[in-house]
Amino acid sequence: MPTVYVTRKVRFNAAHRLHNPERSDEWNRATFGKCNNPNWHGHNYTLEVTVAGEPDPETGFVIDLSRLKRLLEEKILSKCDHANLNLDVDFMRGLLPSTENFAVAIWGELVDALPAGRLHSVRLIETENNSVEYRGE
């Protein structure tokens, strides 16, 4: 059977602040610029989750997209949408909430929770010009 890649896209809004408490305020301002705003800043994120696998002979599905939709709602959207990544999101505690770290953390939430297929990639689009893709490597 061929390997097929199925992608589900979701959108959410979240705030964060890039600030390394191990470094000085001056270093943080110079390194992170506007993203170091002590009053936070927000993004309209787009998350694309790709699952790889062989289509099931009975359904033709790699993964039932309605089940994937519910999983993303439960594991990601219910925790992240209209939340502060620094303060509100359990799987981001202790992490600098860069888009890179956020994508890896999302992977960790999903990799063992899929009902079928295997997680191939997590692509997190922070802005029209900036995105990160993580493939579990």
C-alpha positions as CSV (number, residue, x, y, z in Angstrom):
1,M,0.0,0.0,0.0
2,P,1.2,3.6,-0.6
3,T,2.0,6.0,2.1
4,V,-0.4,8.9,2.0
5,Y,-0.1,12.2,3.9
6,V,-3.2,13.8,5.3
7,T,-3.2,17.4,6.7
8,R,-5.6,19.1,9.0
9,K,-5.4,22.9,9.4
10,V,-6.7,24.8,12.4
11,R,-6.5,28.5,13.5
12,F,-6.2,30.1,16.9
13,N,-5.1,33.2,18.7
14,A,-2.6,33.4,21.5
15,A,-0.4,35.8,23.3
16,H,3.1,35.4,24.6
17,R,6.3,37.2,25.6
18,L,9.8,36.2,24.6
19,H,12.0,36.7,27.6
20,N,14.8,34.6,29.0
21,P,14.9,35.2,32.8
22,E,18.5,33.9,32.9
23,R,19.6,37.0,30.9
24,S,19.5,40.7,31.6
25,D,16.5,42.9,30.6
26,E,18.9,44.7,28.2
27,W,19.9,41.4,26.5
28,N,16.2,40.4,26.2
29,R,15.3,43.7,24.7
30,A,18.2,43.6,22.2
31,T,17.5,39.9,21.3
32,F,13.7,39.8,21.1
33,G,12.8,43.4,20.3
34,K,9.1,44.0,20.2
35,C,8.5,40.4,21.1
36,N,9.9,41.2,24.6
37,N,7.1,43.6,25.4
38,P,6.4,43.2,29.1
39,N,2.6,43.6,28.3
40,W,2.7,40.6,25.9
41,H,1.8,40.5,22.2
42,G,-0.4,38.2,20.2
43,H,-0.5,36.2,17.0
44,N,-3.2,34.6,14.8
45,Y,-1.6,31.2,14.5
46,T,-2.3,28.6,11.8
47,L,-1.4,25.0,12.7
48,E,-1.1,22.3,10.1
49,V,-0.8,18.7,11.4
50,T,0.1,16.1,8.9
51,V,-0.5,12.4,9.5
52,A,1.2,9.7,7.4
53,G,0.1,6.1,6.8
54,E,-1.6,3.6,4.5
55,P,-5.3,4.0,3.7
56,D,-7.4,1.6,5.7
57,P,-8.9,-0.9,3.2
58,E,-12.3,-0.7,4.8
59,T,-12.6,3.2,4.9
60,G,-9.9,4.4,2.6
61,F,-8.8,6.7,5.4
62,V,-5.3,7.2,6.8
63,I,-7.0,8.8,9.7
64,D,-10.7,9.9,10.2
65,L,-10.5,13.6,9.8
66,S,-13.4,14.2,12.2
67,R,-11.4,12.3,14.9
68,L,-8.3,14.3,14.1
69,K,-10.4,17.5,14.4
70,R,-11.6,16.5,17.9
71,L,-8.1,15.6,19.0
72,L,-6.7,19.0,17.9
73,E,-9.6,20.7,19.7
74,E,-9.0,18.7,22.9
75,K,-5.2,18.7,23.0
76,I,-4.3,22.1,21.5
77,L,-7.2,24.5,20.8
78,S,-8.9,24.2,24.1
79,K,-5.6,25.0,25.9
80,C,-4.1,27.6,23.5
81,D,-6.9,29.6,21.8
82,H,-7.2,33.0,23.4
83,A,-4.6,32.0,26.0
84,N,-1.3,33.4,27.2
85,L,1.4,30.8,26.2
86,N,3.7,31.9,29.1
87,L,1.0,31.6,31.8
88,D,-2.0,29.5,30.8
89,V,-0.8,26.5,28.7
90,D,0.3,23.5,30.7
91,F,2.5,22.0,28.1
92,M,4.4,25.2,27.6
93,R,5.3,25.7,31.3
94,G,9.0,26.3,31.7
95,L,9.6,26.8,28.0
96,L,10.5,30.0,26.2
97,P,7.5,30.3,23.9
98,S,9.3,30.8,20.6
99,T,7.5,29.4,17.6
100,E,10.1,26.7,17.4
101,N,9.6,25.5,21.0
102,F,5.8,25.8,20.6
103,A,5.8,23.5,17.5
104,V,7.9,20.9,19.3
105,A,5.6,21.1,22.4
106,I,2.6,20.6,20.1
107,W,4.2,17.5,18.6
108,G,4.7,16.2,22.1
109,E,1.0,16.6,22.8
110,L,-0.1,14.8,19.7
111,V,2.5,12.1,18.8
112,D,1.1,9.4,21.1
113,A,-2.5,10.5,20.9
114,L,-3.3,9.7,17.3
115,P,-6.0,7.1,16.8
116,A,-4.4,6.0,13.4
117,G,-1.4,6.7,11.2
118,R,1.8,8.3,12.5
119,L,2.5,12.0,13.1
120,H,4.6,13.2,10.2
121,S,4.8,17.0,10.8
122,V,3.6,19.9,12.8
123,R,3.7,23.2,10.9
124,L,3.0,26.3,12.9
125,I,2.5,29.6,11.0
126,E,3.0,32.6,13.3
127,T,2.7,35.3,10.7
128,E,2.2,35.6,7.0
129,N,6.0,35.6,6.7
130,N,7.1,33.3,9.5
131,S,6.5,29.6,10.0
132,V,8.2,26.6,11.7
133,E,7.9,22.9,10.7
134,Y,8.9,20.1,13.1
135,R,9.1,16.4,12.1
136,G,10.1,14.8,15.4
137,E,13.8,14.7,14.6
